[in-house]
Amino acid sequence: MKRATRTLAFLACGALLLTACAAPATPSATAAPTLARPTNTPPPTATAVVTPTQEALPPQGEPLPTERGKLFSGSGACAGCHTGMVDEAGNDVSTDRLWRSTVMANSARDPYWQASVRSEASLRPELGEEIEATCSRCHMPMANVTAQAEGETPAVLEEGFLREDHPLHTLAMDGVSCALCHQIREDNLGLPASYNGGFVIDMETPVGGRMTFGPFTIEETQTALMQTASGYIPVQGLHLSRS
């Protein structure tokens, strides 16, 4: 049950973005979301049944990036604590292992998507800038939001995020990563304003004070540990438990 609960919460997080893949909406800083529990939503259980273990399977693939920016951190900053975990039956339920093979993790690496962006931009060069900004909103969200926060136009091709020497390349290639998904605010969700890439990220709160949301209640000791390891303050946000 624990594994299923975590998996459903993880998939619900991805659904927040998969409902939004057209023209980008302009994000804006918002007040802290209402964290009150909806009356029609049963409280998620937070019983600790998943524990780190030395016997868990080793990580797969290359090391996840640990690069940190003003708004986001690479998935490696989170994987340090969310790996090497098994449930009471001994099954490996490490978050990083589950995420690595998802379409979210590979949204920027997908060669078909990259080719589609280049094809569309070539067919309509007068709209190339808008096409790249629109597509990167959902496929390279951390780089897209960071560029907008810095007053730049998000770009994918040529001098854009796909260039290995681009300062936002690492965050771009990390796809729909932990620090993006878990910083989505409750604002607009379920409303037409969120359907076209209109997820909202707080772009004003500085490093050290930024919150990440999850469906579970976090113990004070775990909050301090996560803030030290990742730079984010974890708080309960039940909008992450529903699509």
C-alpha positions in Angstrom: 0.0 0.0 0.0 2.8 2.4 0.8 4.4 1.8 -2.6 1.1 2.4 -4.3 0.4 5.6 -2.3 3.8 7.0 -3.3 3.5 6.0 -6.9 0.0 7.6 -7.2 1.3 10.8 -5.6 4.2 10.8 -8.0 2.0 10.2 -11.1 -0.5 12.9 -9.9 2.5 15.3 -9.9 3.2 14.5 -13.5 -0.5 15.0 -14.4 -0.2 18.6 -13.3 2.1 19.3 -16.2 0.7 16.8 -18.8 -2.6 18.8 -18.8 -0.7 21.8 -20.0 1.3 21.8 -23.3 0.2 24.7 -25.5 0.8 28.5 -25.3 2.8 29.4 -22.1 1.1 31.5 -19.5 3.1 34.2 -17.7 4.0 32.9 -14.2 3.8 35.3 -11.3 4.7 35.3 -7.7 1.8 34.2 -5.5 1.1 34.1 -1.8 1.6 30.8 0.0 -1.0 28.3 -1.0 -3.9 27.3 1.2 -2.8 24.0 2.8 -6.1 23.2 4.5 -7.2 19.7 3.9 -10.2 19.5 1.5 -13.2 18.0 3.3 -13.7 15.4 0.5 -10.1 14.3 0.5 -9.1 11.6 3.0 -5.9 12.4 4.8 -2.9 10.5 3.4 -1.2 8.2 5.8 2.4 9.1 6.7 3.4 6.0 8.6 7.1 5.4 8.0 7.3 2.0 6.4 10.0 2.8 3.8 13.6 2.9 5.2 17.0 3.3 3.7 19.0 0.1 3.4 22.4 -1.0 2.2 20.8 -4.0 0.5 18.8 -1.9 -2.0 19.7 -2.1 -5.6 22.4 0.4 -6.7 21.4 3.4 -8.8 21.0 3.0 -12.5 22.5 5.2 -15.2 24.7 8.2 -14.9 24.7 10.3 -11.7 21.8 12.7 -11.5 22.8 16.4 -11.7 23.2 18.3 -8.5 23.5 21.8 -10.0 21.6 24.5 -8.1 20.1 27.7 -9.5 18.1 30.6 -8.0 14.8 28.7 -8.4 15.6 25.1 -9.0 18.0 22.3 -8.1 18.9 19.2 -10.2 17.3 15.9 -9.4 20.6 14.7 -7.8 20.0 17.1 -4.9 16.9 15.1 -4.0 18.1 11.6 -4.9 20.7 11.6 -2.2 18.0 10.9 0.4 15.3 9.4 -1.8 17.4 6.4 -3.0 18.3 3.1 -1.5 14.8 2.7 -0.1 12.8 -0.5 0.3 9.3 -1.3 1.6 8.4 -3.8 4.3 8.4 -6.5 1.6 11.9 -5.8 0.6 10.9 -4.2 -2.8 13.1 -1.3 -4.0 10.9 1.7 -4.0 13.6 4.4 -4.4 12.1 7.5 -5.9 15.0 8.2 -8.3 14.8 4.7 -9.7 11.1 5.1 -10.4 11.6 8.5 -12.0 14.6 7.9 -14.2 12.7 6.0 -16.9 9.6 8.1 -17.0 8.6 10.4 -19.8 9.0 13.3 -17.3 12.7 12.5 -16.7 13.3 12.2 -20.4 11.1 15.0 -21.7 14.0 17.1 -22.9 16.2 14.2 -24.1 13.5 12.7 -26.3 15.0 12.8 -29.9 11.5 12.8 -31.4 10.5 15.9 -29.5 13.7 17.7 -30.3 13.2 16.9 -34.0 9.6 18.0 -33.8 10.6 21.4 -32.4 13.2 21.9 -35.1 10.7 20.8 -37.8 7.9 23.2 -36.6 10.4 26.1 -36.2 11.7 25.4 -39.8 8.2 25.3 -41.3 7.2 28.5 -39.6 10.4 30.5 -39.0 8.4 33.7 -38.2 7.0 31.8 -35.2 10.2 30.0 -34.3 10.8 32.0 -31.1 7.3 31.4 -29.9 7.4 27.7 -30.8 10.6 27.1 -28.8 9.3 29.1 -25.8 6.0 27.2 -25.9 7.5 23.7 -26.2 10.2 24.3 -23.6 7.6 25.4 -21.1 6.6 21.7 -20.5 9.6 19.8 -21.8 12.4 22.0 -20.3 10.4 23.7 -17.5 13.2 24.5 -15.1 15.2 26.3 -17.8 12.1 27.9 -19.3 11.0 29.4 -15.9 14.5 30.5 -15.0 15.0 32.3 -18.3 11.6 34.1 -17.9 12.6 35.1 -14.4 15.8 36.6 -15.7 13.9 38.5 -18.4 15.1 36.3 -21.3 13.1 34.5 -24.0 13.3 30.7 -23.6 15.1 29.1 -26.6 15.7 25.4 -27.4 17.6 25.3 -30.7 20.8 27.0 -32.0 21.9 29.2 -29.1 19.3 27.7 -26.9 19.1 25.2 -24.0 20.3 22.2 -26.2 23.8 23.7 -26.4 26.0 22.0 -23.9 27.7 25.3 -23.0 24.4 27.1 -22.3 24.2 28.1 -18.6 20.8 26.5 -18.3 21.6 23.3 -20.3 21.9 21.0 -17.2 18.6 22.1 -15.7 17.0 21.9 -19.1 18.1 18.4 -19.7 16.9 17.3 -16.3 13.3 17.5 -17.7 10.3 17.6 -15.5 12.4 17.3 -12.4 11.7 17.1 -8.6 12.3 20.8 -7.8 9.9 21.9 -10.7 7.1 19.5 -10.0 7.1 20.0 -6.3 7.2 23.8 -6.5 4.0 24.0 -8.5 1.6 26.2 -6.6 -2.1 25.4 -6.1 -3.1 28.5 -8.1 -5.1 27.9 -11.3 -5.0 24.1 -11.0 -8.1 22.5 -12.5 -9.1 25.8 -14.2 -8.7 26.8 -17.9 -5.9 29.2 -16.9 -3.7 26.2 -16.1 -4.4 24.2 -19.3 -1.8 25.9 -21.6 1.4 25.5 -19.6 -0.1 27.8 -17.0 1.4 26.1 -13.9 2.5 28.7 -11.4 6.0 28.9 -9.8 7.0 31.4 -7.1 9.8 33.4 -8.8 10.4 35.8 -6.0 11.3 33.9 -2.8 15.1 33.7 -2.5 17.2 30.5 -2.1 16.8 29.2 1.5 13.2 30.2 1.9 11.6 28.4 -1.0 9.0 25.7 -0.3 8.4 22.4 -1.9 5.0 20.6 -1.6 4.2 17.0 -1.0 1.1 15.1 0.2 2.5 14.0 3.6 3.0 15.7 6.9 6.7 16.2 7.5 8.3 15.8 10.9 10.4 18.7 12.1 13.6 16.7 12.1 13.0 15.7 8.5 12.2 19.2 7.5 15.6 20.5 8.8 17.4 17.6 7.1 15.7 18.2 3.7 16.3 21.9 3.9 20.0 21.4 4.6 20.4 18.7 1.8 18.3 20.3 -0.9 17.9 24.0 0.0 14.1 23.7 0.1 11.6 23.8 3.0 9.1 20.9 2.7 5.5 21.6 3.6 2.3 19.6 3.1 0.4 20.6 0.0 -2.5 18.3 -0.7 -2.8 19.6 -4.3 0.2 17.3 -5.0 -1.9 14.2 -4.1 -4.5 14.8 -6.9 -4.3 15.2 -10.6 
